[in-house]
């Protein structure tokens, strides 16, 4: 499985890498070249647990520019001032927000309307497999052979679901002091998403 190397240094105490693939690859490519962003600003939209905050931290810590995470929860006047500072200083600005962000301040809405919009979309199978591996690595959880083959077709197509399933496998493995093999994978899927009801036996 190929991976796209990000142009950022790892965060102290954070994960060693970001899983990249269908669902976030286009956004990653755009983050490589902030000098090309219109008005030096990009708005990264994504659902919960999709990696928005991680991308923002990496972007800022790399020195590529400044980031305002959860801009949709900030006061619009603060976002407007951040946009103005980016124009005055020539420093790229990355904003992150959840889907459905509605800007009510007309001046801010017009300015963000001309900025680059990036979206983290539904993860594809390869990205889900890599996310499973990345979350397991972060937890130092050793998944048995064939984990991705078993889990990928059964797991909900969302970043949050992948994280919850891996966390549940880890919890069960630690609680019972047993290896993370198929019986735990199945139990974790059932606990997080409900019984499989005979699917994909």
Buried (B, 14 or more C-beta within 10 A) or exposed (E): EEEBEBEBEEEEEEBEBBBBBBBBBEBBEBBBEBEEBEBBBBBBBBBEBBBBBBBBBBBBBBEBBBBBBBBBEBEBEEBBEBBBEBEEEEBBBBBBBBEEBEBEBEEBEEBBEEBBEBBBBEBBBBBBBBBBBBBBBBBEBEBEEEBBEBBBEBBBBBBEBBBBBBBBBBBBBEEEEEEBBEEBBBEBBBBBBEEEEEEEE
